[in-house]
Every structure is written in structure tokens, then in C-alpha cells.
Amino acid sequence: MKDKIVFATGNEGKMREVRAILADLGLEILSMKEAGASLDIVEDGTTFAENALIKARAVHEATGALVLADDSGLEVDYMGGEPGVYSARWMGEDTPYTIKNQAILDRLAGVPDPERGARFRCVIAAVFPDGSEAVTEGVIEGIIGHESLGEGGFGYDPIFFLPERGMSTAQLSPEEKNAVSHRGRALEAMKPLIQKWKGEHQ
């Protein structure tokens, strides 16, 4: 597992993003399944950082590898920061995002743009093979759009609108999204820490 990173997710969309962003590290990026870690991890933290560390520690224990995990979510100002840390489980884990997205649009029906502020927040946790840990964070600011737009991305991307781009994050190309996304920013911040570790353990 020396030249590999295990990313603690089973989400294929997320794995595509992560592999693209971390490609220049020159390390193979495996999903939990590819690393043979089929775990049922209970994410019962109250912050993104707590949940990311819970996942990273569990997968590290199972594999002994350098493990990265993320926890991310959408914070809508008009909804008091909801769904926040509960973004994946909000309205039920198996509820399709088309329904979740419509529910948010309905809650904000008639609310003017200045009050539709929202952000995606992502925390990346790393557990290195020696058990040491690191945490980085990335944020992207935007507003909740007035309708679902775009076929790309996943999750809440179709309703997360970037006024400066005039489009939702689901309308960005994968390259554009990785360059500006909360996950991209958190992973970019983690890269130097991985490179430092790699340099010390060659």
C-alpha cells in the first residue's frame, strides 16, 4: 500500500473528482471497495471534521494505508445553515437529490437573491500510515438558484448557483468544477502535506 492512497468513499462521482485533482501526486488512488475495506461506518460527529476523521481512522485501521476521507455539505443561510453536516442524511439517506433539491427550492420560493446565500464546505482528513493525522478545509460561496440547472456534478450541484459564472456547479465542466469546488480547494490544501510525508518516507 506504500504508493497508494485509499479514499474513504464508495461514491463514483466523488472518486472521479478526487483522482483528477490528486493525479499529479503520482500515487494510485483506491476507493474503499478497491482496497478491500467494506466497512459500515457510523458518522455520528457533529462537525464535518469529526465525521471525516471517523471515516479516515476506520479505513486506516482496516488497511494500514494512507487514508483520506471527506465530509462535506451545503449550508443555506436562509435555513440557518441547514442541511449542513447532515447534508447526505437530510430528509433520509435514500431520498433522491432531485427531491431534496426541490424541497430547498420550495423553502426559498420568493426569497430574493441577497438572502439566498449558501456555501459548500468540505473538510478532508488524512490518516498517515504512522497514525499521524491532518485536516484541511475548502469552501465555495454561492447562492441557491431559482431552479435546478445542469446535468453534471452530483448531489446539490444543480441548485448551487455561482453568480460570477452565471451557472450552477452542475453546469461547469469537470475541470472547471475541480478548479473552484470546495472539495478541490480542500484537496489542494492537503497535497503539500502528502508530498511532505512522501518525501520523508521514500
NORVEN-V894905 format. One record per helix or strand. SS is the DSSP state (A for helix, B for strand). FROM is the first residue (numbers start at 1). TO is the last residue. If there is no record, write none. Layout:
SS/FROM/TO + SS/FROM/TO
This chain:
B/4/7 + A/12/21 + A/23/25 + B/28/31 + A/48/63 + B/66/76 + A/77/79 + B/82/83 + A/84/86 + A/97/107 + A/113/115 + B/117/127 + B/133/144 + A/157/159 + B/160/162 + B/167/168 + A/174/180 + A/182/200
